[in-house]
Amino acid sequence: MTTAVPSRTPPPDRYGTPSQGRRRAVVAVSALLAAAGLAWVVWAGLGQADADVRWTDLGFRIVDDSRVTVTYNVGKDPAATAVCELRALDRTKSTVGIARVTIGPAPERVTRRTDEVRTSALAVTGIVQDCALRR
């Protein structure tokens, strides 16, 4: 008893003859997309490496219907002053409170802060939206 092994090649003209021009176009477009993606990764990485201020959200606490506290770390030159914008968000991710906090010169490179954001409605989270050096 013999078992027939199916051929791995499609029957002639089943899918048409492959076009060399089309194959080259697909390879060229793929190479351009890969190069653009790599360029973006390098640009984003270098931009973050040169950032003057870095922050990390550590947590939040809903105090009541009109207040939330946000705990976060801010990394900067100890002699510099930074301004951070904190936001309180509701369940639909709408902003219900904003606070701007000034973090002045400090003895350490990283400062841990817990600051309050007053809200117009019940918040479900509090975040650091942005931090920048005061120039």
C-alpha positions as CSV (number, residue, x, y, z in Angstrom):
1,M,0.0,0.0,0.0
2,T,1.4,3.4,-1.0
3,T,0.4,6.7,0.4
4,A,0.4,9.6,-2.0
5,V,2.3,12.7,-0.8
6,P,0.6,16.0,-1.8
7,S,2.7,18.3,-3.9
8,R,3.9,21.5,-2.1
9,T,3.7,23.6,-5.2
10,P,0.3,24.9,-6.4
11,P,-0.9,23.8,-9.8
12,P,0.4,26.0,-12.7
13,D,-1.6,29.3,-13.2
14,R,-3.6,28.8,-10.0
15,Y,-2.6,32.1,-8.6
16,G,-1.2,33.7,-11.7
17,T,2.5,34.3,-12.4
18,P,4.3,36.2,-9.7
19,S,5.3,39.7,-10.7
20,Q,8.8,40.8,-10.0
21,G,7.8,44.4,-9.9
22,R,5.1,43.7,-7.3
23,R,7.5,41.7,-5.2
24,R,10.1,44.5,-5.3
25,A,7.5,47.1,-4.4
26,V,6.4,45.0,-1.3
27,V,10.0,44.7,-0.2
28,A,10.7,48.4,-0.7
29,V,7.6,49.5,1.2
30,S,8.4,47.0,4.0
31,A,12.0,48.4,4.3
32,L,10.7,52.0,4.4
33,L,8.3,51.2,7.1
34,A,10.9,49.4,9.1
35,A,13.4,52.3,8.7
36,A,10.7,54.8,9.7
37,G,9.9,52.7,12.8
38,L,13.5,52.5,13.8
39,A,14.0,56.2,13.3
40,W,11.0,56.9,15.6
41,V,12.3,54.6,18.3
42,V,15.8,56.3,18.2
43,W,14.2,59.8,18.2
44,A,11.9,59.0,21.1
45,G,14.7,57.3,23.1
46,L,17.1,60.2,22.7
47,G,14.4,62.8,23.5
48,Q,13.6,61.0,26.8
49,A,17.2,60.6,27.6
50,D,17.7,64.4,27.4
51,A,14.5,65.1,29.5
52,D,15.2,67.7,32.2
53,V,12.4,66.4,34.4
54,R,11.1,62.8,34.9
55,W,8.2,61.7,37.0
56,T,6.7,58.5,38.1
57,D,3.1,58.0,39.4
58,L,3.2,56.0,42.5
59,G,-0.5,56.0,43.5
60,F,-3.6,58.0,44.4
61,R,-6.2,58.1,47.2
62,I,-9.8,59.3,46.9
63,V,-10.3,61.4,50.0
64,D,-14.0,62.3,49.3
65,D,-16.3,63.6,46.5
66,S,-14.2,66.7,46.2
67,R,-10.6,65.7,46.7
68,V,-8.0,63.2,45.6
69,T,-4.4,62.9,46.6
70,V,-1.6,61.9,44.1
71,T,1.7,60.4,45.2
72,Y,4.6,60.6,42.8
73,N,8.3,61.0,42.4
74,V,9.9,63.8,40.5
75,G,13.5,63.5,39.2
76,K,15.4,66.7,38.3
77,D,18.6,68.6,39.0
78,P,18.5,69.4,42.8
79,A,19.0,73.1,42.1
80,A,16.2,73.4,39.6
81,T,12.5,74.2,40.1
82,A,9.8,72.2,38.3
83,V,6.1,72.7,37.9
84,C,3.9,69.6,37.7
85,E,0.3,69.4,36.5
86,L,-1.8,66.9,38.4
87,R,-5.2,65.7,37.1
88,A,-8.1,64.0,38.7
89,L,-10.2,61.9,36.3
90,D,-13.8,60.5,36.6
91,R,-15.0,57.1,35.4
92,T,-15.3,58.4,31.8
93,K,-11.7,59.7,31.9
94,S,-12.9,63.3,31.9
95,T,-10.9,65.8,33.9
96,V,-12.7,66.8,37.1
97,G,-9.8,68.6,38.8
98,I,-6.4,70.1,37.9
99,A,-3.6,71.3,40.3
100,R,-0.3,72.9,39.4
101,V,2.4,72.2,41.9
102,T,5.8,73.9,42.2
103,I,8.7,71.7,43.3
104,G,11.6,73.9,44.3
105,P,15.2,73.2,44.9
106,A,15.7,70.1,47.0
107,P,18.7,68.3,48.5
108,E,18.1,65.1,46.5
109,R,17.8,64.4,42.8
110,V,14.5,62.6,43.3
111,T,11.7,64.1,45.4
112,R,8.7,62.1,46.6
113,R,5.5,64.2,46.8
114,T,1.9,63.7,47.8
115,D,-0.3,66.6,46.7
116,E,-4.1,67.2,46.7
117,V,-6.3,67.9,43.7
118,R,-9.7,69.5,44.4
119,T,-12.4,68.1,42.2
120,S,-15.8,69.2,40.8
121,A,-17.2,65.6,41.0
122,L,-16.2,62.2,42.3
123,A,-12.8,61.2,40.8
124,V,-11.7,57.6,40.3
125,T,-8.0,58.3,39.7
126,G,-5.4,60.9,40.1
127,I,-2.3,61.2,37.8
128,V,0.6,63.4,37.0
129,Q,-0.1,64.8,33.5
130,D,3.1,66.7,32.9
131,C,6.2,68.2,34.6
132,A,8.5,70.8,33.2
133,L,11.4,72.9,34.5
134,R,10.6,76.5,35.3
135,R,12.8,78.6,33.1
